[in-house]
């Protein structure tokens, strides 16, 4: 398990990470989401040892990270850093050899991974001749070719079309299923919601929410309920105990506590058959907006207090 405990980091006297703590588990995909400037890339660079923390620790399986343990990591930065004029397979083979593999095994590993990523027909092409999306897949191959125990990816889905996203998702899921820790950042919340087992939401250098996907949906979402009935639902709008979000003749989506929801259900059953009544859990996008807006409001109040 990869653990971050009370990580702090400042730049030029400005603190950008504040007692950051979260964990990523082997066999699971952990999504790391936040707005621009939230601290995602800084956190990842501290995990990799590219930056040092002012305080706090990063541990793998209970042990503080060293150069030797970080050799078991794979990293894909957001900025592309491969050689544009080298052939794709040659380049991945070269990078694999840097991890200590003999040429034949390195070439076999490179070709196998490129095939899994859907790049068989582009193996012998120079990198610069590939589309940006295919270059991104090569970058992912460079991070994975030595079968890292911990895989850290910064915006791996940038520039990928929907079909390419599905290919990459499958490869990452297979790598996690083999027992690796997979942590990646992404602005594409629909992809993160579809793929991830665990989520970490960061804002202003602080962890705003963390946990399993379904746990977060239950913990942070506003209570909403959907009622579908054969009778008219216009009367729900007259109840002071609920807030109606969506409304049609036979369907209403409303907010309220459990007591209010039971009141709506009882009234609906008295008026006619109820075809469906269920709680509606929020999407990741809705949770992100809620916790991010709360963080923004707190930061604004803090600035007002200082001024």
Backbone bond lengths (Angstrom), bond angles and torsions (degrees), N, CA, C in turn:
res aa  C-N    CA-C-N  psi(-1)  N-CA   C-N-CA  omega(-1)  CA-C   N-CA-C  phi
1 X - - - 1.462 - - 1.530 109.67 -
2 X 1.317 115.91 137.60 1.465 122.33 176.07 1.526 108.28 -94.27
3 X 1.332 116.38 124.96 1.458 120.94 -176.75 1.526 110.92 -126.80
4 X 1.318 115.76 132.96 1.457 122.21 171.32 1.524 107.43 -112.13
5 X 1.322 115.98 130.13 1.457 119.98 -177.21 1.524 110.09 -129.07
6 X 1.318 115.76 115.44 1.471 123.69 171.80 1.532 112.44 53.47
7 X 1.329 116.14 48.13 1.460 121.16 179.97 1.528 110.10 -77.76
8 X 1.330 115.75 126.62 1.462 122.17 174.41 1.527 108.47 -124.03
9 X 1.340 115.26 145.71 1.460 120.30 178.25 1.514 108.82 -153.15
10 X 1.338 115.54 136.78 1.468 121.68 178.39 1.517 109.59 -126.14
11 X 1.327 115.30 151.29 1.459 123.25 171.90 1.522 108.08 -123.65
12 X 1.309 116.83 121.77 1.470 121.67 175.98 1.530 111.61 50.17
13 X 1.314 115.82 42.91 1.451 120.35 177.30 1.520 114.90 83.08
14 X 1.329 117.95 -2.10 1.471 121.01 179.40 1.520 109.07 -106.29
15 X 1.317 116.63 119.11 1.461 120.29 -178.03 1.519 109.83 -76.44
16 X 1.348 115.80 127.02 1.465 120.56 -177.42 1.526 112.49 -112.19
17 X 1.331 118.17 -19.22 1.463 122.17 172.92 1.527 108.38 -126.52
18 X 1.326 115.69 131.78 1.468 121.19 -173.63 1.529 110.01 -121.16
19 X 1.329 117.34 100.74 1.476 121.97 174.96 1.528 112.12 46.33
20 X 1.311 114.77 52.98 1.467 121.61 -175.91 1.529 109.87 -75.13
21 X 1.324 117.41 124.87 1.463 121.85 178.15 1.519 109.65 -139.12
22 X 1.324 116.79 127.08 1.462 122.34 170.74 1.520 108.09 -166.44
23 X 1.315 116.53 171.27 1.457 121.11 -179.80 1.520 110.16 -135.26
24 X 1.346 114.95 154.21 1.465 122.56 175.39 1.521 107.19 -128.44
25 X 1.325 116.76 131.44 1.460 121.29 -168.83 1.525 111.58 -104.44
26 X 1.338 117.19 146.84 1.472 120.08 176.16 1.516 110.49 -64.23
27 X 1.320 115.37 146.21 1.450 120.61 179.84 1.510 114.43 82.27
28 X 1.335 116.74 -0.05 1.459 120.65 -178.54 1.519 110.64 -128.15
29 X 1.316 114.59 153.70 1.464 121.57 175.48 1.519 108.34 -98.90
30 X 1.325 116.05 123.51 1.465 121.23 -178.56 1.525 109.27 -112.08
31 X 1.318 116.31 119.76 1.459 121.52 177.10 1.515 110.73 -91.00
32 X 1.318 115.48 136.79 1.466 122.95 -176.76 1.523 106.53 -120.02
33 X 1.327 117.08 104.07 1.459 120.04 -170.48 1.521 110.88 -122.28
34 X 1.323 114.32 150.63 1.456 121.65 179.06 1.510 109.07 174.67
35 X 1.319 116.42 162.74 1.453 121.03 -179.88 1.524 112.19 -72.52
36 X 1.330 115.64 175.55 1.458 120.35 176.38 1.524 110.04 -60.48
37 X 1.332 115.86 133.06 1.449 120.10 179.48 1.510 114.37 80.41
38 X 1.343 117.43 9.21 1.467 120.43 -177.63 1.518 112.34 -73.20
39 X 1.345 117.10 -25.03 1.463 120.81 -179.20 1.511 114.11 118.07
40 X 1.325 118.20 8.84 1.469 121.03 -176.90 1.529 111.91 -62.84
41 X 1.329 116.20 -53.07 1.464 119.73 -175.99 1.522 111.47 -65.69
42 X 1.323 117.42 -40.33 1.467 120.37 176.94 1.517 110.47 -59.28
43 X 1.332 116.98 -43.98 1.463 121.01 178.87 1.524 111.12 -60.86
44 X 1.327 116.16 -45.09 1.465 119.88 -179.37 1.527 111.24 -63.53
45 X 1.306 116.46 -39.38 1.464 119.32 179.77 1.521 111.55 -67.48
46 X 1.306 117.56 -31.88 1.471 120.50 175.07 1.528 110.22 -69.07
47 X 1.324 117.08 -40.65 1.463 120.37 176.31 1.525 110.47 -58.02
48 X 1.325 116.62 -42.03 1.456 121.43 -177.15 1.521 113.39 -79.90
49 X 1.340 117.58 -11.05 1.448 120.32 -177.44 1.512 113.94 84.53
50 X 1.321 117.46 6.56 1.467 120.99 176.38 1.526 109.78 -69.42
51 X 1.332 115.69 -36.07 1.461 122.58 172.55 1.527 108.41 -118.92
52 X 1.300 116.04 155.60 1.459 120.30 174.40 1.526 108.97 -104.17
53 X 1.319 115.36 148.36 1.464 120.86 175.48 1.520 109.67 -82.59
54 X 1.328 117.07 147.39 1.468 120.06 173.18 1.523 110.26 -68.28
55 X 1.319 116.14 -33.50 1.466 121.52 176.96 1.522 107.88 -159.41
56 X 1.335 115.19 165.85 1.450 119.96 -177.86 1.514 111.44 98.05
57 X 1.328 116.22 172.14 1.458 121.31 -176.40 1.521 111.03 -134.73
58 X 1.341 114.78 152.66 1.462 123.12 170.65 1.520 106.67 -119.45
59 X 1.328 117.03 124.84 1.455 121.52 -177.10 1.525 111.03 -124.30
60 X 1.320 115.05 148.36 1.456 122.13 172.71 1.519 107.18 -123.19
61 X 1.322 115.60 120.91 1.461 121.56 -177.32 1.526 111.55 53.20
62 X 1.323 116.67 38.93 1.450 122.49 175.31 1.513 115.44 86.03
63 X 1.331 118.23 -6.62 1.456 121.87 -178.40 1.519 110.52 -109.24
64 X 1.348 116.83 139.61 1.460 119.80 176.22 1.519 109.92 -63.08
65 X 1.310 115.55 144.03 1.457 120.79 -175.53 1.522 111.55 -69.72
66 X 1.338 114.12 142.89 1.457 122.42 174.29 1.523 108.33 -127.99
67 X 1.327 116.27 176.68 1.455 119.41 176.00 1.514 111.92 -60.29
68 X 1.326 116.57 -38.26 1.463 120.26 179.64 1.523 111.83 -66.15
69 X 1.336 117.04 -43.90 1.464 119.14 -179.40 1.522 110.98 -68.74
70 X 1.330 117.48 -32.28 1.466 119.74 179.29 1.528 111.73 -72.37
71 X 1.331 117.99 -15.00 1.462 119.42 174.83 1.521 111.20 -67.70
72 X 1.330 116.60 -14.97 1.466 121.92 177.18 1.522 111.39 -87.68
73 X 1.338 117.62 3.75 1.454 122.55 -178.52 1.533 110.55 -95.94
74 X 1.320 114.57 151.58 1.454 121.89 167.68 1.518 107.83 -120.93
75 X 1.330 116.89 140.22 1.466 120.66 -174.69 1.514 110.35 -137.90
76 X 1.324 115.83 132.23 1.443 121.54 171.59 1.517 108.89 -119.50
77 X 1.345 118.24 110.10 1.464 119.93 178.11 1.523 111.12 -74.32
78 X 1.308 115.83 161.60 1.464 119.47 177.74 1.518 111.11 -65.99
79 X 1.336 117.25 -36.26 1.458 121.05 179.10 1.528 109.37 -82.88
80 X 1.322 117.20 132.16 1.463 120.69 179.51 1.526 109.79 -69.83
81 X 1.353 116.37 136.85 1.451 119.86 -175.95 1.512 114.22 -134.31
82 X 1.337 118.39 23.17 1.455 121.11 -179.27 1.530 110.97 -90.89
83 X 1.333 114.96 172.71 1.464 120.83 -177.41 1.529 109.55 -87.20
84 X 1.320 117.98 114.87 1.473 119.98 -170.78 1.519 114.81 -66.13
85 X 1.327 119.14 -26.95 1.463 120.44 -174.12 1.526 113.11 -96.06
86 X 1.321 117.91 -7.76 1.464 120.75 177.79 1.524 110.62 -78.88
87 X 1.339 115.76 147.11 1.452 119.75 173.41 1.529 109.61 -65.43
88 X 1.324 115.36 149.04 1.463 120.80 -172.51 1.527 111.57 -59.62
89 X 1.352 117.69 -55.32 1.464 120.37 -177.01 1.524 111.12 -64.22
90 X 1.320 116.96 -38.28 1.465 120.57 178.68 1.529 110.44 -61.45
91 X 1.325 115.36 -40.85 1.454 119.75 -178.12 1.531 111.96 -68.03
92 X 1.324 117.37 -44.67 1.458 120.50 179.57 1.533 110.26 -67.74
93 X 1.327 117.23 -35.57 1.460 120.51 175.47 1.520 110.71 -62.14
94 X 1.306 116.39 -44.71 1.469 120.92 179.11 1.530 111.08 -60.14
95 X 1.324 116.79 -45.60 1.465 120.33 179.86 1.533 111.27 -65.47
96 X 1.335 116.07 -34.73 1.460 119.52 177.43 1.523 110.89 -65.99
97 X 1.317 117.50 -39.62 1.469 121.11 178.59 1.525 111.33 -64.00
98 X 1.326 116.61 -29.60 1.466 119.02 177.17 1.528 111.57 -65.02
99 X 1.328 115.72 -20.71 1.461 119.84 176.54 1.530 112.04 -86.66
100 X 1.337 117.21 3.13 1.458 120.69 173.93 1.508 116.00 102.41
101 X 1.322 118.93 7.03 1.454 121.54 -179.91 1.531 110.79 -86.00
102 X 1.347 116.10 146.80 1.463 121.04 174.43 1.524 109.81 -68.70
103 X 1.343 115.05 158.87 1.469 119.54 -172.31 1.523 112.63 -55.98
104 X 1.347 117.60 -45.69 1.466 119.31 -175.10 1.528 110.77 -64.48
105 X 1.330 116.80 -46.37 1.455 119.21 179.49 1.525 111.18 -66.47
106 X 1.325 116.14 -37.14 1.464 119.78 178.66 1.525 110.64 -61.95
107 X 1.330 116.79 -42.76 1.468 120.29 179.52 1.529 110.25 -65.70
108 X 1.334 116.68 -41.40 1.464 120.37 179.63 1.527 110.68 -62.52
109 X 1.331 116.59 -45.14 1.458 120.80 178.67 1.528 110.95 -61.11
110 X 1.323 116.47 -44.32 1.460 121.19 -178.44 1.527 110.75 -61.29
111 X 1.319 116.69 -48.73 1.463 120.24 -177.20 1.527 111.38 -65.59
112 X 1.333 116.46 -39.51 1.470 119.85 -179.59 1.524 111.14 -63.78
113 X 1.327 117.33 -44.67 1.457 120.14 -178.37 1.524 111.19 -69.97
114 X 1.313 117.32 -40.17 1.468 119.98 177.83 1.521 111.03 -62.80
115 X 1.334 116.17 -36.47 1.465 119.83 176.22 1.521 110.59 -64.06
116 X 1.332 117.33 -44.13 1.471 120.84 179.05 1.526 111.14 -62.30
117 X 1.327 116.47 -31.25 1.466 120.43 -179.58 1.527 112.37 -88.11
118 X 1.325 117.04 8.08 1.460 120.84 175.36 1.515 115.19 76.60
119 X 1.339 116.90 29.29 1.466 120.83 -175.84 1.522 112.81 -116.77
120 X 1.321 117.61 22.43 1.460 121.32 -177.34 1.517 111.93 -55.72
121 X 1.311 117.07 -45.43 1.466 120.49 -175.47 1.526 113.12 -75.49
122 X 1.327 117.28 -8.45 1.462 120.37 -177.71 1.526 112.72 -112.30
123 X 1.343 117.76 8.97 1.461 121.18 -174.87 1.522 113.31 -59.00
124 X 1.338 116.29 -38.60 1.460 119.81 -174.71 1.522 113.23 -98.33
125 X 1.327 116.42 11.99 1.463 120.82 177.87 1.525 109.47 -91.87
126 X 1.334 117.63 147.78 1.464 118.73 173.79 1.523 109.94 -65.83
127 X 1.313 116.24 146.32 1.460 120.81 -175.25 1.520 111.98 -56.55
128 X 1.332 117.44 -39.29 1.463 120.64 -174.85 1.521 113.08 -66.50
129 X 1.344 117.43 -16.69 1.463 120.51 179.35 1.527 112.41 -83.99
130 X 1.332 117.80 -9.16 1.459 121.83 -178.65 1.516 111.23 -84.02
131 X 1.323 115.54 155.03 1.457 120.20 172.45 1.525 109.38 -64.68
132 X 1.324 116.20 163.11 1.462 119.75 -179.78 1.527 111.42 -61.02
133 X 1.332 116.49 -36.82 1.455 119.68 179.02 1.517 112.06 -65.38
134 X 1.343 116.96 -41.86 1.457 120.07 178.00 1.531 111.23 -69.30
135 X 1.310 117.33 -34.90 1.467 119.60 174.18 1.531 110.74 -61.34
136 X 1.321 115.37 -36.40 1.457 119.26 178.02 1.527 110.65 -64.28
137 X 1.326 116.75 -39.40 1.463 119.61 178.52 1.531 111.20 -65.83
138 X 1.319 117.17 -36.28 1.462 120.42 176.26 1.527 109.72 -64.13
139 X 1.334 115.95 -40.34 1.465 120.31 178.38 1.534 110.59 -61.07
140 X 1.317 116.70 -39.28 1.463 120.86 177.21 1.523 110.26 -65.45
141 X 1.334 116.89 -41.46 1.465 120.46 177.26 1.521 111.12 -59.40
142 X 1.326 117.07 -39.98 1.461 120.79 179.56 1.526 111.58 -61.26
143 X 1.325 116.67 -32.80 1.472 120.52 -179.73 1.524 112.72 -78.97
144 X 1.343 116.95 -22.85 1.456 120.28 -170.27 1.516 114.89 -107.20
145 X 1.315 118.27 -11.73 1.461 120.44 -164.01 1.525 113.52 -66.32
146 X 1.327 118.48 -19.29 1.474 120.57 178.74 1.529 112.05 -98.64
147 X 1.342 116.88 16.74 1.471 122.39 179.25 1.521 111.58 52.60
148 X 1.329 117.90 61.53 1.470 119.94 -176.72 1.523 112.43 -66.82
149 X 1.330 115.45 148.67 1.463 120.68 175.08 1.526 111.33 -74.68
150 X 1.333 115.83 -26.99 1.465 122.07 177.64 1.521 107.40 -129.57
151 X 1.323 116.49 124.72 1.461 122.10 -178.95 1.524 108.50 -117.78
152 X 1.340 115.63 120.27 1.456 121.93 -177.90 1.530 107.74 -118.67
153 X 1.339 116.09 119.07 1.461 121.55 -174.37 1.519 109.89 -124.97
154 X 1.330 115.92 126.54 1.464 121.62 179.86 1.526 108.50 -101.26
155 X 1.326 117.01 108.00 1.469 124.10 -179.19 1.532 112.19 54.90
156 X 1.341 118.53 57.78 1.467 120.17 -177.31 1.523 114.38 -68.26
157 X 1.337 118.48 -19.53 1.462 120.28 -175.41 1.523 113.33 -96.86
158 X 1.318 116.63 4.59 1.463 120.46 -179.85 1.527 110.40 -62.32
159 X 1.328 116.14 126.43 1.460 120.95 176.49 1.512 114.97 83.05
160 X 1.339 118.65 0.91 1.462 121.13 -178.72 1.525 110.90 -90.64
161 X 1.339 116.33 138.56 1.456 119.70 173.76 1.536 108.45 -78.55
162 X 1.341 118.17 168.28 1.466 120.18 -174.92 1.523 114.33 -56.02
163 X 1.338 117.89 -37.88 1.460 119.49 179.68 1.523 110.80 -68.07
164 X 1.329 116.83 -40.39 1.462 120.34 178.39 1.523 111.14 -66.34
165 X 1.337 116.63 -36.52 1.463 120.13 176.44 1.522 109.83 -58.49
166 X 1.336 117.13 -44.48 1.464 120.45 -179.63 1.522 111.37 -62.62
167 X 1.334 117.46 -39.45 1.472 121.25 178.95 1.524 110.01 -62.68
168 X 1.337 116.37 -48.29 1.465 120.61 -178.70 1.528 110.80 -65.30
169 X 1.325 117.02 -40.79 1.462 120.58 178.09 1.521 111.30 -57.91
170 X 1.321 116.37 -42.44 1.462 120.22 -179.32 1.530 110.73 -63.61
171 X 1.325 116.90 -44.12 1.463 120.93 -179.32 1.532 110.63 -64.36
172 X 1.340 117.21 -43.06 1.468 120.24 178.99 1.526 111.16 -65.10
173 X 1.328 116.81 -40.78 1.459 120.24 179.70 1.521 110.50 -64.18
174 X 1.325 117.66 -39.51 1.467 121.13 177.83 1.529 110.60 -64.80
175 X 1.324 116.55 -39.26 1.463 120.00 -179.96 1.530 110.25 -66.21
176 X 1.321 116.95 -41.64 1.462 120.14 177.33 1.525 110.81 -65.09
177 X 1.324 116.84 -42.13 1.468 120.94 -178.77 1.523 111.55 -61.49
178 X 1.336 117.11 -25.49 1.463 121.08 177.65 1.522 112.22 -77.83
179 X 1.342 117.48 -2.05 1.458 121.01 174.53 1.507 115.75 110.96
180 X 1.326 118.17 7.81 1.458 121.06 -178.61 1.527 110.97 -85.92
181 X 1.336 115.25 156.07 1.461 122.25 167.53 1.523 107.07 -85.83
182 X 1.317 117.90 125.69 1.464 121.87 178.36 1.525 108.15 -123.46
183 X 1.324 115.55 116.63 1.463 122.53 179.70 1.516 107.65 -123.60
184 X 1.330 116.75 124.95 1.464 118.12 178.13 1.520 111.02 -142.09
185 X 1.323 114.44 149.28 1.458 120.59 175.27 1.520 108.60 -99.10
186 X 1.319 115.40 153.60 1.462 119.69 177.03 1.514 109.70 -165.06
187 X 1.362 115.21 144.60 1.456 120.42 171.36 1.528 110.96 -88.44
188 X 1.348 117.25 -11.00 1.453 121.33 -176.27 1.533 108.59 -86.56
189 X 1.322 115.49 87.07 1.458 120.75 -171.70 1.524 112.30 -65.46
190 X 1.325 117.54 -29.13 1.462 119.07 178.40 1.519 110.67 -66.29
191 X 1.342 116.78 -37.16 1.461 120.84 177.47 1.524 110.30 -67.51
192 X 1.330 116.06 -45.06 1.463 120.72 -179.85 1.525 110.52 -60.35
193 X 1.328 116.37 -43.89 1.466 120.72 -178.34 1.520 110.86 -64.40
194 X 1.334 116.13 -38.20 1.463 120.10 -178.53 1.519 111.99 -72.27
195 X 1.324 118.11 -30.85 1.452 121.95 -169.78 1.516 114.54 -99.55
196 X 1.337 116.97 -41.07 1.464 119.77 -162.37 1.522 113.76 -81.23
197 X 1.337 113.53 145.27 1.453 120.82 170.47 1.521 110.22 -83.47
198 X 1.337 116.08 -44.11 1.458 122.90 -179.34 1.515 110.23 -121.09
199 X 1.332 115.74 152.82 1.461 121.34 -179.66 1.517 109.73 -131.90
200 X 1.323 115.23 142.91 1.458 121.92 172.50 1.521 106.72 -127.63
201 X 1.337 117.23 121.15 1.462 121.72 -179.96 1.516 108.01 -108.17
202 X 1.333 116.37 124.62 1.457 122.39 -177.50 1.517 109.57 -118.25
203 X 1.321 115.59 142.98 1.454 121.34 176.25 1.509 110.00 -151.22
204 X 1.323 117.23 132.30 1.465 122.32 179.82 1.527 111.98 53.64
205 X 1.348 115.57 36.10 1.452 119.69 177.59 1.508 115.30 75.27
206 X 1.339 117.69 14.66 1.461 122.05 179.83 1.523 109.54 -126.51
207 X 1.320 115.60 148.45 1.459 119.60 173.95 1.527 108.13 -77.74
208 X 1.323 115.93 117.76 1.462 121.10 -178.97 1.523 112.03 -90.49
209 X 1.335 115.89 -30.94 1.463 120.59 179.04 1.517 107.76 -162.83
210 X 1.319 116.87 146.75 1.462 121.38 178.48 1.517 109.04 -156.60
211 X 1.338 115.38 144.36 1.455 119.59 177.74 1.506 111.30 149.28
212 X 1.321 115.95 -172.35 1.451 121.35 176.99 1.518 111.12 -65.40
213 X 1.314 115.79 151.40 1.471 120.94 -176.40 1.520 112.37 -55.91
214 X 1.321 116.62 -50.18 1.457 119.90 -178.16 1.527 111.28 -69.93
215 X 1.337 117.04 -34.74 1.465 120.00 177.23 1.519 110.80 -61.22
216 X 1.327 116.10 -43.15 1.468 119.63 179.62 1.517 111.01 -65.23
217 X 1.312 116.82 -39.23 1.462 119.59 -179.52 1.522 110.78 -63.79
218 X 1.331 116.46 -37.34 1.462 119.77 179.30 1.525 111.71 -77.05
219 X 1.338 116.85 -35.48 1.460 121.39 -173.10 1.522 112.85 -78.78
220 X 1.341 116.92 -40.34 1.458 119.93 -170.37 1.526 113.99 -105.16
221 X 1.301 117.28 -9.09 1.450 117.86 -175.95 1.519 112.78 -81.44
222 X 1.327 116.13 146.13 1.458 121.26 170.62 1.526 108.76 -68.72
223 X 1.321 117.65 138.44 1.458 121.34 -178.16 1.523 109.89 -66.48
224 X 1.337 115.94 116.14 1.462 121.58 177.37 1.521 108.99 -128.19
225 X 1.327 114.33 150.85 1.457 120.18 -177.33 1.525 109.26 -138.27
226 X 1.343 114.53 147.83 1.463 120.51 177.11 1.528 108.94 -115.46
227 X 1.327 114.32 130.42 1.462 121.00 176.73 1.524 108.75 -119.53
228 X 1.343 116.59 126.70 1.459 122.07 173.89 1.524 107.04 -124.93
229 X 1.306 116.15 124.36 1.464 120.78 -174.02 1.521 110.08 -141.94
230 X 1.338 116.35 161.47 1.465 120.74 176.99 1.520 111.87 -78.48
231 X 1.335 116.56 -14.22 1.470 120.87 -179.25 1.534 109.87 -97.29
232 X 1.307 116.33 167.38 1.462 121.64 177.24 1.536 109.97 -66.23
233 X 1.347 115.90 144.32 1.470 120.23 -177.74 1.526 112.42 -111.37
234 X 1.315 117.61 12.74 1.458 120.26 -176.76 1.514 113.61 -60.07
235 X 1.316 117.31 -27.97 1.464 121.01 -177.70 1.535 113.24 -64.25
236 X 1.361 116.96 -23.18 1.474 119.76 -178.51 1.529 110.23 -61.42
237 X 1.326 116.37 -32.46 1.469 119.96 -178.19 1.518 112.72 -67.14
238 X 1.324 116.70 -17.34 1.471 120.10 -178.79 1.530 112.79 -89.09
239 X 1.338 117.44 -5.98 1.464 120.70 -179.50 1.522 110.32 -81.03
240 X 1.316 116.41 128.73 1.470 120.42 179.32 1.523 113.50 -75.05
241 X 1.327 116.39 -17.61 1.462 120.38 -174.08 1.529 113.82 -85.02
242 X 1.330 117.47 -5.12 1.463 119.94 -178.46 1.522 109.81 -131.48
243 X 1.331 114.44 161.43 1.470 122.13 174.16 1.514 108.10 -120.92
244 X 1.313 117.03 120.23 1.456 122.18 -177.25 1.526 109.47 -84.70
245 X 1.352 116.00 125.43 1.463 121.80 177.46 1.525 112.10 -96.08
246 X 1.333 116.40 -41.46 1.469 121.52 -179.29 1.522 108.03 -137.50
247 X 1.345 114.64 145.64 1.461 117.94 -175.28 1.525 110.06 -149.30
248 X 1.348 115.14 136.66 1.459 122.13 167.62 1.522 106.35 -143.15
249 X 1.320 117.11 -177.82 1.466 119.79 -173.26 1.521 112.86 -57.71
250 X 1.351 117.77 -41.01 1.464 121.14 -174.41 1.528 113.10 -117.52
251 X 1.322 117.84 4.15 1.471 120.32 -177.27 1.525 109.39 -137.62
252 X 1.329 114.94 139.49 1.453 119.54 175.61 1.529 108.74 -142.18
253 X 1.328 115.91 138.94 1.457 123.25 174.90 1.517 106.65 -115.33
254 X 1.337 116.83 120.77 1.461 119.10 -173.03 1.530 110.86 -137.52
255 X 1.345 115.17 161.78 1.456 123.29 176.58 1.522 109.24 -108.40
256 X 1.317 115.09 145.71 1.452 119.99 177.31 1.516 110.53 170.50
257 X 1.320 117.47 169.79 1.460 120.33 178.07 1.533 109.24 -81.66
258 X 1.320 115.77 178.00 1.471 120.23 -176.20 1.527 112.15 -62.18
259 X 1.317 116.39 -36.73 1.467 119.22 -179.88 1.524 110.77 -65.28
260 X 1.328 116.11 -41.84 1.467 120.02 178.12 1.522 110.96 -65.45
261 X 1.342 116.14 -38.65 1.462 119.67 179.09 1.527 110.81 -62.87
262 X 1.325 116.89 -41.72 1.461 119.90 178.51 1.531 111.39 -64.95
263 X 1.325 115.51 -35.33 1.468 119.57 177.39 1.522 110.36 -63.18
264 X 1.343 116.15 -43.98 1.463 120.17 178.43 1.519 110.54 -62.19
265 X 1.328 116.81 -44.98 1.461 120.19 -178.91 1.526 111.71 -61.42
266 X 1.314 117.48 -44.03 1.467 120.37 -179.87 1.518 111.52 -62.91
267 X 1.347 116.84 -43.44 1.474 120.38 177.82 1.522 110.61 -63.00
268 X 1.336 116.77 -40.81 1.460 120.45 -178.32 1.527 111.17 -65.13
269 X 1.328 117.07 -42.16 1.473 120.73 -179.61 1.524 111.21 -66.77
270 X 1.322 116.29 -28.85 1.468 119.47 178.04 1.523 111.64 -73.17
271 X 1.336 116.51 -21.62 1.463 120.37 -176.96 1.527 113.14 -95.54
272 X 1.338 117.87 -15.96 1.452 119.31 -179.65 1.519 111.26 160.32
273 X 1.352 117.22 -179.24 1.470 121.48 -178.26 1.545 111.41 -62.44
274 X 1.326 115.74 136.38 1.467 122.20 175.70 1.524 108.24 -101.93
275 X 1.311 116.74 117.23 1.463 120.33 -178.44 1.520 112.38 -83.16
276 X 1.335 117.10 -30.63 1.468 119.14 178.71 1.514 109.85 -158.33
277 X 1.329 114.89 137.65 1.457 120.99 173.35 1.523 106.59 -145.97
278 X 1.331 116.93 118.46 1.458 119.18 -173.96 1.530 111.01 -154.12
279 X 1.333 116.46 151.68 1.468 118.95 170.95 1.523 109.39 -72.49
280 X 1.306 116.94 145.58 1.470 122.80 179.49 1.520 108.03 -114.84
281 X 1.339 115.74 112.78 1.457 119.87 -179.68 1.525 110.13 -78.51
282 X 1.319 118.51 146.99 1.460 121.46 -177.42 1.527 111.70 -74.12
283 X 1.312 115.78 156.19 1.463 120.82 172.95 1.523 109.21 -78.18
284 X 1.328 115.40 166.37 1.463 119.93 176.60 1.524 110.60 -60.16
285 X 1.324 117.04 -37.84 1.463 120.34 179.42 1.526 110.87 -59.79
286 X 1.326 116.23 -41.66 1.465 120.12 179.73 1.523 111.22 -67.51
287 X 1.345 116.74 -41.53 1.462 120.07 178.04 1.521 110.04 -63.10
288 X 1.335 116.29 -44.47 1.457 120.60 -179.41 1.530 110.80 -60.23
289 X 1.328 116.44 -44.41 1.461 119.67 179.63 1.523 111.14 -63.22
290 X 1.345 116.31 -39.94 1.466 119.92 -179.21 1.519 111.63 -64.92
291 X 1.342 117.53 -50.88 1.469 119.62 -176.01 1.515 110.56 -72.12
292 X 1.340 117.00 -33.21 1.458 119.69 178.94 1.523 111.01 -69.44
293 X 1.335 116.20 -38.62 1.468 118.70 179.17 1.524 110.81 -68.25
294 X 1.343 116.65 -36.61 1.467 119.93 176.03 1.520 110.42 -62.85
295 X 1.343 116.37 -42.34 1.467 120.14 179.70 1.522 110.70 -65.37
296 X 1.339 116.43 -40.79 1.463 120.18 179.94 1.533 110.11 -63.52
297 X 1.332 116.48 -40.78 1.463 119.78 179.88 1.529 110.91 -64.71
298 X 1.353 116.79 -40.52 1.459 119.95 178.74 1.518 111.42 -65.01
299 X 1.341 116.63 -41.48 1.453 119.88 178.91 1.532 111.25 -64.65
300 X 1.331 115.71 -38.20 1.467 119.63 179.01 1.522 111.62 -65.55
301 X 1.344 116.43 -41.55 1.455 120.30 177.57 1.526 110.91 -63.97
302 X 1.348 115.78 -37.03 1.453 120.33 179.03 1.525 111.49 -64.80
303 X 1.345 115.89 -40.00 1.463 119.78 179.20 1.529 110.92 -67.29
304 X 1.342 115.89 -38.82 1.461 119.37 178.53 1.525 111.13 -63.73
305 X 1.353 114.92 -39.05 1.474 119.33 -179.78 1.529 110.38 -64.79
306 X 1.342 116.93 -40.19 1.465 120.31 -178.41 1.521 112.18 -69.63
307 X 1.353 115.60 -29.60 1.459 118.04 179.96 1.525 112.01 -87.10
